Amino acid sequence: MVKVESQQSPLFYFDQILTLNGVEERKDRFQKEFEERANDESGHETHGFKDIDKDEEGRIVSYYCFPLASYTDEWFYYSFKNQLEEETKEATSYAITQLDAEIYKASPEIQDNIVKHYHTTIRSYLEEPNATELYQYPFVKEGLQQVLNYVEKKVTSTHVDESNSQSSAKSIQSVDDSITTGFKYTHLNDFHYSDCLKNFYNALKHRKFISEETTSAQFKRILSGKPVEEPVIWAKANKELAYLIQQLKDKALIQGDQGDTKLTNHWKIAVRCFYDKHKRPLDTGQLQRPGGKCSDTQRKQLDEIISLLAIP
């Protein structure tokens, strides 16, 4: 998951990708790497090596010392393509996360201007004639299109009707700006705390309660008592998240800032720590009144996962 940095534009990484100088620098880097490999025979002869191994999508997964001459152009192309594809995924994820944060922090009257600005900007990127070289790689254009689709949904949502706008404003206003830190795992200083948090994180991810994109460091941060840098995406229904938070509170496994063991503001902290499965900010009402209860199966799974936080 990409770290959110408020000082950078949501399109910061796409700007880098779409800069032709960046493309040439990237190609030069791969060309240099290839030449270094080709000049280092490592005791092998220059012939007789196996073909390049590829996965089902055509990605090179291994090669032997350096490719045969007939594979020179192919190795270079796939290396460049694979790197560019990874950068595009990062840029897409970063853009959507940052846009969401920028819109979320803005006042209702400013939100519409933000959405319109990025809608116009991204369309101009897609129509940029100087980017023709990059658009031979479909995933670059697809990444931008994903961001545009996200923005277009925001354009629609800001004009559907007044009630939606009012609801959005209430959601934003319900977040307490004075709360910036996450929860603190009560056994944080225990010798076994690291293993417990690791098991807790792995189990939530394995059962798909949190997004596949969630990193261990990101998850541990929201249970460290430190300021939340990047909320975790809760991949299930809000009622399951509400159950998890309530159980952690009732079992005294989490506390608030400065040792607040009573944790009277646990819902306010929770909406700082988590986004919903659509990667949207939550408001406290969605957790206090999630609409229904967890199924017996989900409760059992969550109870088993929560038990992993118990110190041996």
Secondary structure per residue as TSV (DSSP state, phi and psi in degrees):
chain	resnum	aa	ss	phi	psi
A	1	M	-	360.0	142.8
A	2	V	-	-83.7	135.6
A	3	K	-	-73.3	133.6
A	4	V	-	-82.4	125.5
A	5	E	-	-125.1	111.7
A	6	S	T	-65.4	-21.9
A	7	Q	T	-77.7	-10.2
A	8	Q	S	-104.4	146.1
A	9	S	-	-65.1	149.0
A	10	P	T	-56.5	-26.4
A	11	L	T	-99.1	16.3
A	12	F	H	-54.1	-49.1
A	13	Y	H	-75.7	-29.9
A	14	F	H	-67.9	-35.2
A	15	D	H	-58.5	-41.5
A	16	Q	H	-66.3	-42.7
A	17	I	H	-65.0	-39.2
A	18	L	T	-84.4	0.1
A	19	T	-	-83.1	121.2
A	20	L	H	-61.4	-32.9
A	21	N	H	-60.0	-38.0
A	22	G	H	-63.2	-37.4
A	23	V	H	-64.6	-45.5
A	24	E	H	-65.7	-40.3
A	25	E	H	-62.2	-39.9
A	26	R	H	-66.2	-42.5
A	27	K	H	-64.2	-41.4
A	28	D	H	-61.6	-39.3
A	29	R	H	-63.5	-44.7
A	30	F	H	-68.8	-36.0
A	31	Q	H	-63.5	-41.9
A	32	K	H	-64.4	-42.8
A	33	E	H	-62.3	-42.5
A	34	F	H	-62.2	-44.3
A	35	E	H	-63.5	-37.4
A	36	E	H	-64.2	-40.4
A	37	R	H	-67.9	-39.6
A	38	A	H	-67.7	-30.4
A	39	N	H	-83.8	-11.9
A	40	D	-	-106.8	94.7
A	41	E	-	-76.6	-17.3
A	42	S	T	51.7	35.3
A	43	G	T	85.1	-2.8
A	44	H	-	-94.8	155.1
A	45	E	-	-76.6	165.8
A	46	T	S	-89.6	17.7
A	47	H	S	-146.8	165.0
A	48	G	-	89.8	8.6
A	49	F	-	-79.6	159.3
A	50	K	-	-70.9	165.6
A	51	D	-	-66.9	162.7
A	52	I	-	-68.5	132.9
A	53	D	E	-84.3	133.9
A	54	K	E	-129.6	154.0
A	55	D	-	-87.5	-173.5
A	56	E	T	-63.7	-25.7
A	57	E	T	-92.5	7.1
A	58	G	S	87.1	7.2
A	59	R	-	-77.3	139.5
A	60	I	E	-74.7	124.3
A	61	V	E	-106.3	-18.9
A	62	S	E	-165.0	154.9
A	63	Y	-	-147.5	168.1
A	64	Y	S	-113.0	104.2
A	65	C	S	62.0	-71.1
A	66	F	S	-155.9	152.7
A	67	P	-	-73.1	159.9
A	68	L	-	-61.4	159.7
A	69	A	G	-54.9	-36.1
A	70	S	G	-67.8	-15.6
A	71	Y	G	-102.4	2.4
A	72	T	H	-54.8	-55.4
A	73	D	H	-64.6	-36.6
A	74	E	H	-68.1	-44.3
A	75	W	H	-60.2	-45.2
A	76	F	H	-61.5	-45.2
A	77	Y	H	-62.1	-48.6
A	78	Y	H	-69.2	-35.7
A	79	S	H	-62.6	-47.1
A	80	F	H	-62.4	-44.7
A	81	K	H	-63.6	-45.6
A	82	N	H	-62.6	-43.0
A	83	Q	H	-64.3	-43.6
A	84	L	H	-64.5	-37.2
A	85	E	H	-65.6	-41.3
A	86	E	H	-64.2	-41.9
A	87	E	H	-64.4	-36.7
A	88	T	H	-67.3	-40.4
A	89	K	H	-60.5	-43.9
A	90	E	H	-62.8	-44.1
A	91	A	H	-63.4	-39.9
A	92	T	H	-65.6	-48.1
A	93	S	H	-61.9	-43.8
A	94	Y	H	-62.8	-45.1
A	95	A	H	-60.4	-46.7
A	96	I	H	-66.9	-43.0
A	97	T	H	-63.5	-44.0
A	98	Q	H	-69.1	-39.9
A	99	L	H	-60.3	-44.2
A	100	D	H	-59.6	-44.3
A	101	A	H	-66.8	-40.4
A	102	E	H	-66.5	-42.8
A	103	I	H	-67.4	-40.4
A	104	Y	H	-61.4	-38.9
A	105	K	H	-79.9	-20.2
A	106	A	S	-77.9	155.2
A	107	S	-	-70.8	156.0
A	108	P	H	-53.8	-37.2
A	109	E	H	-73.1	-21.1
A	110	I	H	-89.8	-26.1
A	111	Q	H	-55.4	-42.7
A	112	D	H	-61.5	-40.7
A	113	N	H	-66.1	-38.8
A	114	I	H	-62.4	-47.4
A	115	V	H	-61.4	-45.4
A	116	K	H	-63.7	-40.2
A	117	H	H	-60.4	-49.4
A	118	Y	H	-72.9	-29.7
A	119	H	H	-61.6	-46.0
A	120	T	H	-66.4	-42.8
A	121	T	H	-63.6	-46.0
A	122	I	H	-67.7	-37.8
A	123	R	H	-62.3	-37.9
A	124	S	H	-67.4	-34.0
A	125	Y	H	-62.7	-44.4
A	126	L	H	-66.4	-24.2
A	127	E	T	-101.9	6.4
A	128	E	-	-68.7	114.4
A	129	P	G	-65.5	-29.1
A	130	N	G	-71.5	-10.6
A	131	A	G	-94.9	9.1
A	132	T	T	-54.9	-39.6
A	133	E	T	-60.4	-41.4
A	134	L	G	-70.8	-32.7
A	135	Y	G	-75.3	-0.9
A	136	Q	G	-70.5	-16.1
A	137	Y	S	-98.1	102.8
A	138	P	H	-55.6	-31.4
A	139	F	H	-66.1	-24.3
A	140	V	H	-66.4	-47.9
A	141	K	H	-67.9	-36.3
A	142	E	H	-64.3	-37.9
A	143	G	H	-63.1	-46.4
A	144	L	H	-62.4	-37.8
A	145	Q	H	-64.9	-36.9
A	146	Q	H	-60.9	-42.6
A	147	V	H	-66.7	-41.4
A	148	L	H	-62.4	-42.2
A	149	N	H	-59.8	-40.2
A	150	Y	H	-62.1	-46.2
A	151	V	H	-66.0	-39.2
A	152	E	H	-63.7	-33.5
A	153	K	H	-64.5	-37.2
A	154	K	H	-67.7	-38.1
A	155	V	H	-60.1	-45.9
A	156	T	H	-63.3	-44.3
A	157	S	H	-67.5	-25.8
A	158	T	T	-83.7	-5.5
A	159	H	T	-123.9	-0.9
A	160	V	S	-60.7	-58.4
A	161	D	-	-163.9	165.3
A	162	E	H	-64.7	-33.1
A	163	S	H	-64.4	-36.7
A	164	N	H	-64.7	-40.2
A	165	S	H	-64.3	-41.5
A	166	Q	H	-64.8	-40.4
A	167	S	H	-63.0	-41.7
A	168	S	H	-63.3	-42.0
A	169	A	H	-62.5	-42.0
A	170	K	H	-62.6	-39.0
A	171	S	H	-61.3	-43.6
A	172	I	H	-67.1	-42.3
A	173	Q	H	-69.0	-21.2
A	174	S	T	-77.0	-11.5
A	175	V	S	-84.4	127.9
A	176	D	-	-83.0	110.2
A	177	D	T	-66.4	-16.4
A	178	S	T	-75.6	-15.4
A	179	I	-	-98.3	115.2
A	180	T	-	-120.8	-19.4
A	181	T	B	-91.8	159.5
A	182	G	-	-90.1	-165.3
A	183	F	-	-74.5	164.0
A	184	K	E	-123.5	120.1
A	185	Y	E	-62.7	125.4
A	186	T	T	-66.1	-21.3
A	187	H	T	-102.8	28.9
A	188	L	T	-60.1	-28.1
A	189	N	T	-96.5	1.7
A	190	D	S	-73.6	152.8
A	191	F	T	-58.8	-33.3
A	192	H	T	-95.7	3.7
A	193	Y	H	-59.8	-37.9
A	194	S	H	-62.3	-43.4
A	195	D	H	-65.4	-39.8
A	196	C	H	-63.4	-45.9
A	197	L	H	-64.6	-38.7
A	198	K	H	-62.6	-45.2
A	199	N	H	-65.2	-39.9
A	200	F	H	-61.6	-47.9
A	201	Y	H	-61.8	-48.7
A	202	N	H	-61.4	-39.3
A	203	A	H	-68.7	-42.6
A	204	L	H	-62.8	-39.2
A	205	K	H	-72.0	-41.9
A	206	H	H	-62.1	-39.7
A	207	R	T	-84.3	3.3
A	208	K	T	64.1	34.2
A	209	F	S	-82.2	-28.4
A	210	I	B	-119.4	157.6
A	211	S	-	-59.4	147.0
A	212	E	T	-60.8	-24.1
A	213	E	T	-77.7	-12.2
A	214	T	-	-67.2	125.6
A	215	T	-	-90.0	159.7
A	216	S	H	-61.8	-43.3
A	217	A	H	-63.5	-41.3
A	218	Q	H	-62.2	-43.0
A	219	F	H	-68.7	-44.6
A	220	K	H	-63.3	-29.4
A	221	R	H	-60.9	-39.1
A	222	I	T	-75.4	-5.9
A	223	L	T	-116.8	19.7
A	224	S	B	-103.0	-8.2
A	225	G	T	78.6	8.0
A	226	K	S	-99.9	165.6
A	227	P	B	-55.8	138.4
A	228	V	-	-76.5	120.7
A	229	E	S	-91.4	-36.1
A	230	E	S	-149.8	111.3
A	231	P	-	-60.7	150.3
A	232	V	E	-86.2	138.3
A	233	I	E	-82.2	116.9
A	234	W	B	-83.2	117.9
A	235	A	-	-88.8	-5.0
A	236	K	S	-109.3	-167.8
A	237	A	-	-71.7	156.2
A	238	N	H	-61.3	-31.9
A	239	K	H	-64.9	-30.7
A	240	E	H	-73.0	-37.1
A	241	L	H	-65.4	-42.0
A	242	A	H	-60.4	-41.2
A	243	Y	H	-63.9	-45.0
A	244	L	H	-59.1	-50.3
A	245	I	H	-61.9	-43.9
A	246	Q	H	-63.3	-40.4
A	247	Q	H	-67.9	-40.8
A	248	L	H	-62.3	-38.5
A	249	K	H	-68.0	-48.8
A	250	D	H	-63.0	-32.2
A	251	K	T	-89.7	7.3
A	252	A	T	56.3	37.6
A	253	L	-	-93.8	-11.5
A	254	I	E	-133.8	154.2
A	255	Q	E	-141.2	170.3
A	256	G	-	-93.2	-163.5
A	257	D	G	-64.9	144.3
A	258	Q	G	55.5	40.1
A	259	G	G	71.2	27.7
A	260	D	-	-70.8	90.5
A	261	T	S	-75.8	-24.9
A	262	K	S	-71.6	-28.6
A	263	L	-	50.7	56.2
A	264	T	T	-73.2	-17.1
A	265	N	T	-110.0	32.5
A	266	H	H	-62.9	-31.9
A	267	W	H	-70.9	-36.1
A	268	K	H	-66.6	-37.1
A	269	I	H	-70.1	-39.2
A	270	A	H	-59.6	-40.6
A	271	V	H	-73.4	-13.6
A	272	R	H	-81.0	-30.4
A	273	C	H	-87.7	-26.5
A	274	F	E	-129.7	146.2
A	275	Y	E	-108.1	160.8
A	276	D	-	-77.5	179.3
A	277	K	T	-66.1	-14.6
A	278	H	T	-94.9	10.9
A	279	K	S	66.1	31.2
A	280	R	-	-109.0	148.1
A	281	P	B	-61.3	146.2
A	282	L	-	-96.6	159.2
A	283	D	-	-117.3	161.8
A	284	T	H	-59.7	-33.6
A	285	G	H	-62.3	-31.1
A	286	Q	H	-68.8	-22.4
A	287	L	H	-98.0	-34.9
A	288	Q	H	-69.9	-35.1
A	289	R	S	-130.5	70.6
A	290	P	-	-74.1	-9.1
A	291	G	S	82.3	78.3
A	292	G	S	101.3	171.4
A	293	K	-	-113.0	161.6
A	294	C	-	-63.7	149.3
A	295	S	-	-70.3	161.7
A	296	D	H	-58.5	-38.5
A	297	T	H	-63.2	-46.3
A	298	Q	H	-67.1	-39.1
A	299	R	H	-62.3	-42.4
A	300	K	H	-62.5	-44.4
A	301	Q	H	-61.7	-45.6
A	302	L	H	-66.6	-38.1
A	303	D	H	-61.8	-40.8
A	304	E	H	-64.4	-40.0
A	305	I	H	-68.4	-42.2
A	306	I	H	-61.1	-35.4
A	307	S	G	-62.2	-20.1
A	308	L	G	-69.6	-16.6
A	309	L	G	-82.9	-8.7
A	310	A	S	-70.5	128.3
A	311	I	-	-73.2	130.6
A	312	P	-	-61.0	360.0
